[in-house]
Amino acid sequence: MELKEIREHLDRIDAALVSLLAERMSFILKVAEAKLRNNIQRHQPERELEIINNKRTLAGKTGLNPDLVEKLFRSVIEDAHRIEEEIMGN
C-alpha cells in the first residue's frame, strides 16, 4: 500500500470516529433530560470512574495504550459535563 492510500484509509477511519463521537454526545442530551426528570445529581464520580476503568480495560484487551484511551474519555466526560450544565444548570 502506498502512503497516499494509507492516509486516505486513515482519513476514513477518522471520519468514522468523529461520527461515532457525535452520536455518543447526542445521547448526553438524553442523559441530562433523564437526570432532570428523575431528580438525579448531575455529577456522578462513581459512574465516571466506572467508565474510565471499563475503557482502560477494553484498551488493554485491544492492544491500545490505556493512558491514551483514558485521556480521550476524560475529555469526552469533560465535554459531557459542559453539555449537562447547560441543560441542568449547576
Secondary structure, 3 states (H helix, E strand, C coil): CCHHHHHHHHHHHHHHHHHHHHHHHHHHHHHHHHHHHCCCCCCCHHHHHHHHHHHHHHHHHHCCCHHHHHHHHHHHHHHHHHHHHHHHCC
